Amino acid sequence: MAGGQGAQVLGPARTVTRAGWWIDQRSSEPEDLTELLRAATGADRPTENPFF
């Protein structure tokens, strides 16, 4: 993964905190991760987390 591409994935990946989302995506191809993270819903990204 190139340096710029890693930043594109890492930032959005940190916001997905629902473990079920990661489990649901376990059979996906690594190159699809950027698109999957863009498609993650608000339910996968909490808006109120005192530890975030």
PyMOL Python script that loads the backbone (N, CA, C, O; Angstrom):
from pymol import cmd

cmd.read_pdbstr("""\
ATOM      1  N   MET A   1       0.857  -1.172   0.000  1.00  0.00           N
ATOM      2  CA  MET A   1       0.000   0.000   0.000  1.00  0.00           C
ATOM      3  C   MET A   1       0.902   1.234   0.000  1.00  0.00           C
ATOM      4  O   MET A   1       1.793   1.364   0.839  1.00  0.00           O
ATOM      5  N   ALA A   2       0.664   2.114  -0.929  1.00  0.00           N
ATOM      6  CA  ALA A   2       1.461   3.337  -1.014  1.00  0.00           C
ATOM      7  C   ALA A   2       1.147   4.255   0.158  1.00  0.00           C
ATOM      8  O   ALA A   2       0.081   4.141   0.763  1.00  0.00           O
ATOM      9  N   GLY A   3       2.059   5.162   0.487  1.00  0.00           N
ATOM     10  CA  GLY A   3       1.899   6.043   1.639  1.00  0.00           C
ATOM     11  C   GLY A   3       0.602   6.827   1.624  1.00  0.00           C
ATOM     12  O   GLY A   3      -0.092   6.883   2.639  1.00  0.00           O
ATOM     13  N   GLY A   4       0.255   7.442   0.487  1.00  0.00           N
ATOM     14  CA  GLY A   4      -0.978   8.227   0.394  1.00  0.00           C
ATOM     15  C   GLY A   4      -2.221   7.361   0.516  1.00  0.00           C
ATOM     16  O   GLY A   4      -3.211   7.771   1.121  1.00  0.00           O
ATOM     17  N   GLN A   5      -2.172   6.185  -0.048  1.00  0.00           N
ATOM     18  CA  GLN A   5      -3.319   5.278   0.001  1.00  0.00           C
ATOM     19  C   GLN A   5      -3.554   4.779   1.422  1.00  0.00           C
ATOM     20  O   GLN A   5      -4.699   4.583   1.829  1.00  0.00           O
ATOM     21  N   GLY A   6      -2.490   4.573   2.171  1.00  0.00           N
ATOM     22  CA  GLY A   6      -2.624   4.131   3.558  1.00  0.00           C
ATOM     23  C   GLY A   6      -3.368   5.150   4.393  1.00  0.00           C
ATOM     24  O   GLY A   6      -4.187   4.783   5.236  1.00  0.00           O
ATOM     25  N   ALA A   7      -3.094   6.427   4.170  1.00  0.00           N
ATOM     26  CA  ALA A   7      -3.786   7.495   4.895  1.00  0.00           C
ATOM     27  C   ALA A   7      -5.259   7.552   4.514  1.00  0.00           C
ATOM     28  O   ALA A   7      -6.099   7.885   5.350  1.00  0.00           O
ATOM     29  N   GLN A   8      -5.584   7.232   3.264  1.00  0.00           N
ATOM     30  CA  GLN A   8      -6.973   7.223   2.814  1.00  0.00           C
ATOM     31  C   GLN A   8      -7.777   6.135   3.517  1.00  0.00           C
ATOM     32  O   GLN A   8      -8.984   6.283   3.707  1.00  0.00           O
ATOM     33  N   VAL A   9      -7.131   5.067   3.896  1.00  0.00           N
ATOM     34  CA  VAL A   9      -7.817   3.947   4.541  1.00  0.00           C
ATOM     35  C   VAL A   9      -7.778   4.072   6.058  1.00  0.00           C
ATOM     36  O   VAL A   9      -8.783   3.819   6.723  1.00  0.00           O
ATOM     37  N   LEU A  10      -6.654   4.450   6.604  1.00  0.00           N
ATOM     38  CA  LEU A  10      -6.477   4.452   8.048  1.00  0.00           C
ATOM     39  C   LEU A  10      -7.424   5.414   8.765  1.00  0.00           C
ATOM     40  O   LEU A  10      -8.032   5.039   9.767  1.00  0.00           O
ATOM     41  N   GLY A  11      -7.558   6.627   8.279  1.00  0.00           N
ATOM     42  CA  GLY A  11      -8.447   7.607   8.911  1.00  0.00           C
ATOM     43  C   GLY A  11      -9.885   7.109   9.006  1.00  0.00           C
ATOM     44  O   GLY A  11     -10.438   7.047  10.104  1.00  0.00           O
ATOM     45  N   PRO A  12     -10.508   6.748   7.868  1.00  0.00           N
ATOM     46  CA  PRO A  12     -11.878   6.236   7.924  1.00  0.00           C
ATOM     47  C   PRO A  12     -12.000   4.923   8.704  1.00  0.00           C
ATOM     48  O   PRO A  12     -13.019   4.684   9.352  1.00  0.00           O
ATOM     49  N   ALA A  13     -10.979   4.077   8.648  1.00  0.00           N
ATOM     50  CA  ALA A  13     -11.036   2.799   9.354  1.00  0.00           C
ATOM     51  C   ALA A  13     -11.114   2.997  10.862  1.00  0.00           C
ATOM     52  O   ALA A  13     -11.769   2.222  11.559  1.00  0.00           O
ATOM     53  N   ARG A  14     -10.455   4.017  11.359  1.00  0.00           N
ATOM     54  CA  ARG A  14     -10.484   4.282  12.804  1.00  0.00           C
ATOM     55  C   ARG A  14     -11.863   4.711  13.290  1.00  0.00           C
ATOM     56  O   ARG A  14     -12.172   4.570  14.473  1.00  0.00           O
ATOM     57  N   THR A  15     -12.693   5.232  12.393  1.00  0.00           N
ATOM     58  CA  THR A  15     -14.017   5.696  12.817  1.00  0.00           C
ATOM     59  C   THR A  15     -15.038   4.575  12.878  1.00  0.00           C
ATOM     60  O   THR A  15     -16.093   4.743  13.491  1.00  0.00           O
ATOM     61  N   VAL A  16     -14.755   3.431  12.258  1.00  0.00           N
ATOM     62  CA  VAL A  16     -15.688   2.298  12.282  1.00  0.00           C
ATOM     63  C   VAL A  16     -15.376   1.479  13.524  1.00  0.00           C
ATOM     64  O   VAL A  16     -14.384   0.752  13.565  1.00  0.00           O
ATOM     65  N   THR A  17     -16.224   1.599  14.532  1.00  0.00           N
ATOM     66  CA  THR A  17     -15.951   0.931  15.801  1.00  0.00           C
ATOM     67  C   THR A  17     -16.856  -0.260  16.073  1.00  0.00           C
ATOM     68  O   THR A  17     -16.658  -0.973  17.056  1.00  0.00           O
ATOM     69  N   ARG A  18     -17.846  -0.486  15.215  1.00  0.00           N
ATOM     70  CA  ARG A  18     -18.744  -1.627  15.427  1.00  0.00           C
ATOM     71  C   ARG A  18     -18.037  -2.894  14.955  1.00  0.00           C
ATOM     72  O   ARG A  18     -17.755  -3.044  13.766  1.00  0.00           O
ATOM     73  N   ALA A  19     -17.755  -3.793  15.872  1.00  0.00           N
ATOM     74  CA  ALA A  19     -17.023  -5.020  15.544  1.00  0.00           C
ATOM     75  C   ALA A  19     -17.740  -5.839  14.481  1.00  0.00           C
ATOM     76  O   ALA A  19     -17.091  -6.478  13.653  1.00  0.00           O
ATOM     77  N   GLY A  20     -19.057  -5.830  14.490  1.00  0.00           N
ATOM     78  CA  GLY A  20     -19.822  -6.589  13.508  1.00  0.00           C
ATOM     79  C   GLY A  20     -19.541  -6.161  12.081  1.00  0.00           C
ATOM     80  O   GLY A  20     -19.591  -6.983  11.166  1.00  0.00           O
ATOM     81  N   TRP A  21     -19.241  -4.865  11.876  1.00  0.00           N
ATOM     82  CA  TRP A  21     -18.933  -4.391  10.530  1.00  0.00           C
ATOM     83  C   TRP A  21     -17.671  -5.073  10.022  1.00  0.00           C
ATOM     84  O   TRP A  21     -17.621  -5.532   8.880  1.00  0.00           O
ATOM     85  N   TRP A  22     -16.657  -5.137  10.872  1.00  0.00           N
ATOM     86  CA  TRP A  22     -15.402  -5.770  10.477  1.00  0.00           C
ATOM     87  C   TRP A  22     -15.592  -7.267  10.227  1.00  0.00           C
ATOM     88  O   TRP A  22     -15.001  -7.826   9.304  1.00  0.00           O
ATOM     89  N   ILE A  23     -16.410  -7.905  11.044  1.00  0.00           N
ATOM     90  CA  ILE A  23     -16.684  -9.333  10.860  1.00  0.00           C
ATOM     91  C   ILE A  23     -17.433  -9.556   9.544  1.00  0.00           C
ATOM     92  O   ILE A  23     -17.136 -10.502   8.816  1.00  0.00           O
ATOM     93  N   ASP A  24     -18.401  -8.690   9.237  1.00  0.00           N
ATOM     94  CA  ASP A  24     -19.163  -8.806   7.994  1.00  0.00           C
ATOM     95  C   ASP A  24     -18.270  -8.651   6.765  1.00  0.00           C
ATOM     96  O   ASP A  24     -18.567  -9.225   5.717  1.00  0.00           O
ATOM     97  N   GLN A  25     -17.192  -7.892   6.873  1.00  0.00           N
ATOM     98  CA  GLN A  25     -16.311  -7.614   5.731  1.00  0.00           C
ATOM     99  C   GLN A  25     -15.126  -8.566   5.627  1.00  0.00           C
ATOM    100  O   GLN A  25     -14.271  -8.387   4.760  1.00  0.00           O
ATOM    101  N   ARG A  26     -15.061  -9.565   6.485  1.00  0.00           N
ATOM    102  CA  ARG A  26     -13.866 -10.413   6.559  1.00  0.00           C
ATOM    103  C   ARG A  26     -13.548 -11.161   5.267  1.00  0.00           C
ATOM    104  O   ARG A  26     -12.388 -11.508   5.042  1.00  0.00           O
ATOM    105  N   SER A  27     -14.529 -11.419   4.418  1.00  0.00           N
ATOM    106  CA  SER A  27     -14.248 -12.139   3.176  1.00  0.00           C
ATOM    107  C   SER A  27     -14.013 -11.200   1.991  1.00  0.00           C
ATOM    108  O   SER A  27     -13.848 -11.658   0.860  1.00  0.00           O
ATOM    109  N   SER A  28     -13.998  -9.907   2.244  1.00  0.00           N
ATOM    110  CA  SER A  28     -13.785  -8.928   1.173  1.00  0.00           C
ATOM    111  C   SER A  28     -12.314  -8.880   0.772  1.00  0.00           C
ATOM    112  O   SER A  28     -11.425  -9.225   1.550  1.00  0.00           O
ATOM    113  N   GLU A  29     -12.089  -8.448  -0.452  1.00  0.00           N
ATOM    114  CA  GLU A  29     -10.732  -8.293  -0.954  1.00  0.00           C
ATOM    115  C   GLU A  29     -10.113  -7.018  -0.377  1.00  0.00           C
ATOM    116  O   GLU A  29     -10.822  -6.026  -0.208  1.00  0.00           O
ATOM    117  N   PRO A  30      -8.831  -7.016  -0.075  1.00  0.00           N
ATOM    118  CA  PRO A  30      -8.176  -5.833   0.494  1.00  0.00           C
ATOM    119  C   PRO A  30      -8.323  -4.581  -0.372  1.00  0.00           C
ATOM    120  O   PRO A  30      -8.450  -3.479   0.160  1.00  0.00           O
ATOM    121  N   GLU A  31      -8.309  -4.734  -1.678  1.00  0.00           N
ATOM    122  CA  GLU A  31      -8.425  -3.567  -2.552  1.00  0.00           C
ATOM    123  C   GLU A  31      -9.817  -2.943  -2.524  1.00  0.00           C
ATOM    124  O   GLU A  31     -10.001  -1.832  -3.019  1.00  0.00           O
ATOM    125  N   ASP A  32     -10.800  -3.640  -1.951  1.00  0.00           N
ATOM    126  CA  ASP A  32     -12.161  -3.104  -1.825  1.00  0.00           C
ATOM    127  C   ASP A  32     -12.366  -2.316  -0.532  1.00  0.00           C
ATOM    128  O   ASP A  32     -13.426  -1.722  -0.337  1.00  0.00           O
ATOM    129  N   LEU A  33     -11.378  -2.303   0.342  1.00  0.00           N
ATOM    130  CA  LEU A  33     -11.543  -1.707   1.660  1.00  0.00           C
ATOM    131  C   LEU A  33     -11.899  -0.215   1.605  1.00  0.00           C
ATOM    132  O   LEU A  33     -12.752   0.237   2.369  1.00  0.00           O
ATOM    133  N   THR A  34     -11.268   0.546   0.727  1.00  0.00           N
ATOM    134  CA  THR A  34     -11.551   1.977   0.629  1.00  0.00           C
ATOM    135  C   THR A  34     -13.022   2.211   0.297  1.00  0.00           C
ATOM    136  O   THR A  34     -13.675   3.051   0.915  1.00  0.00           O
ATOM    137  N   GLU A  35     -13.540   1.469  -0.677  1.00  0.00           N
ATOM    138  CA  GLU A  35     -14.944   1.612  -1.069  1.00  0.00           C
ATOM    139  C   GLU A  35     -15.880   1.159   0.050  1.00  0.00           C
ATOM    140  O   GLU A  35     -16.907   1.795   0.286  1.00  0.00           O
ATOM    141  N   LEU A  36     -15.550   0.093   0.726  1.00  0.00           N
ATOM    142  CA  LEU A  36     -16.382  -0.402   1.827  1.00  0.00           C
ATOM    143  C   LEU A  36     -16.442   0.606   2.965  1.00  0.00           C
ATOM    144  O   LEU A  36     -17.499   0.816   3.559  1.00  0.00           O
ATOM    145  N   LEU A  37     -15.314   1.227   3.266  1.00  0.00           N
ATOM    146  CA  LEU A  37     -15.293   2.223   4.337  1.00  0.00           C
ATOM    147  C   LEU A  37     -16.139   3.439   3.968  1.00  0.00           C
ATOM    148  O   LEU A  37     -16.789   4.021   4.837  1.00  0.00           O
ATOM    149  N   ARG A  38     -16.139   3.833   2.693  1.00  0.00           N
ATOM    150  CA  ARG A  38     -16.983   4.949   2.259  1.00  0.00           C
ATOM    151  C   ARG A  38     -18.457   4.596   2.403  1.00  0.00           C
ATOM    152  O   ARG A  38     -19.280   5.472   2.665  1.00  0.00           O
ATOM    153  N   ALA A  39     -18.797   3.328   2.235  1.00  0.00           N
ATOM    154  CA  ALA A  39     -20.186   2.889   2.291  1.00  0.00           C
ATOM    155  C   ALA A  39     -20.669   2.592   3.718  1.00  0.00           C
ATOM    156  O   ALA A  39     -21.856   2.346   3.931  1.00  0.00           O
ATOM    157  N   ALA A  40     -19.764   2.613   4.678  1.00  0.00           N
ATOM    158  CA  ALA A  40     -20.157   2.345   6.074  1.00  0.00           C
ATOM    159  C   ALA A  40     -21.190   3.384   6.516  1.00  0.00           C
ATOM    160  O   ALA A  40     -21.065   4.569   6.208  1.00  0.00           O
ATOM    161  N   THR A  41     -22.190   2.931   7.226  1.00  0.00           N
ATOM    162  CA  THR A  41     -23.283   3.814   7.635  1.00  0.00           C
ATOM    163  C   THR A  41     -22.993   4.476   8.982  1.00  0.00           C
ATOM    164  O   THR A  41     -22.009   4.155   9.648  1.00  0.00           O
ATOM    165  N   GLY A  42     -23.855   5.392   9.364  1.00  0.00           N
ATOM    166  CA  GLY A  42     -23.734   6.061  10.650  1.00  0.00           C
ATOM    167  C   GLY A  42     -23.836   5.097  11.815  1.00  0.00           C
ATOM    168  O   GLY A  42     -23.284   5.361  12.884  1.00  0.00           O
ATOM    169  N   ALA A  43     -24.531   3.984  11.630  1.00  0.00           N
ATOM    170  CA  ALA A  43     -24.644   2.982  12.693  1.00  0.00           C
ATOM    171  C   ALA A  43     -23.293   2.334  12.984  1.00  0.00           C
ATOM    172  O   ALA A  43     -23.058   1.834  14.084  1.00  0.00           O
ATOM    173  N   ASP A  44     -22.416   2.347  11.998  1.00  0.00           N
ATOM    174  CA  ASP A  44     -21.089   1.772  12.164  1.00  0.00           C
ATOM    175  C   ASP A  44     -20.109   2.772  12.768  1.00  0.00           C
ATOM    176  O   ASP A  44     -19.037   2.404  13.248  1.00  0.00           O
ATOM    177  N   ARG A  45     -20.505   4.054  12.733  1.00  0.00           N
ATOM    178  CA  ARG A  45     -19.660   5.136  13.264  1.00  0.00           C
ATOM    179  C   ARG A  45     -20.446   5.888  14.329  1.00  0.00           C
ATOM    180  O   ARG A  45     -21.282   6.727  13.993  1.00  0.00           O
ATOM    181  N   PRO A  46     -20.203   5.615  15.569  1.00  0.00           N
ATOM    182  CA  PRO A  46     -20.958   6.311  16.617  1.00  0.00           C
ATOM    183  C   PRO A  46     -20.652   7.805  16.637  1.00  0.00           C
ATOM    184  O   PRO A  46     -19.544   8.236  16.319  1.00  0.00           O
ATOM    185  N   THR A  47     -21.654   8.573  17.013  1.00  0.00           N
ATOM    186  CA  THR A  47     -21.455  10.023  17.073  1.00  0.00           C
ATOM    187  C   THR A  47     -21.087  10.491  18.470  1.00  0.00           C
ATOM    188  O   THR A  47     -20.505  11.563  18.632  1.00  0.00           O
ATOM    189  N   GLU A  48     -21.419   9.699  19.480  1.00  0.00           N
ATOM    190  CA  GLU A  48     -21.086  10.058  20.840  1.00  0.00           C
ATOM    191  C   GLU A  48     -20.297   8.934  21.497  1.00  0.00           C
ATOM    192  O   GLU A  48     -20.840   7.874  21.810  1.00  0.00           O
ATOM    193  N   ASN A  49     -19.020   9.180  21.699  1.00  0.00           N
ATOM    194  CA  ASN A  49     -18.165   8.212  22.333  1.00  0.00           C
ATOM    195  C   ASN A  49     -17.174   8.992  23.191  1.00  0.00           C
ATOM    196  O   ASN A  49     -16.306   9.676  22.650  1.00  0.00           O
ATOM    197  N   PRO A  50     -17.281   8.906  24.494  1.00  0.00           N
ATOM    198  CA  PRO A  50     -16.399   9.687  25.342  1.00  0.00           C
ATOM    199  C   PRO A  50     -14.933   9.276  25.232  1.00  0.00           C
ATOM    200  O   PRO A  50     -14.057  10.030  25.656  1.00  0.00           O
ATOM    201  N   PHE A  51     -14.647   8.114  24.678  1.00  0.00           N
ATOM    202  CA  PHE A  51     -13.279   7.638  24.576  1.00  0.00           C
ATOM    203  C   PHE A  51     -12.704   7.831  23.191  1.00  0.00           C
ATOM    204  O   PHE A  51     -11.574   7.410  22.946  1.00  0.00           O
ATOM    205  N   PHE A  52     -13.425   8.446  22.276  1.00  0.00           N
ATOM    206  CA  PHE A  52     -13.004   8.618  20.884  1.00  0.00           C
ATOM    207  C   PHE A  52     -12.140   9.827  20.732  1.00  0.00           C
ATOM    208  O   PHE A  52     -11.691  10.130  19.627  1.00  0.00           O
TER     209      PHE A  52
END
""", "prot")
cmd.dss("prot")
cmd.show_as("cartoon", "prot")
cmd.util.cbc("prot")
cmd.orient("prot")
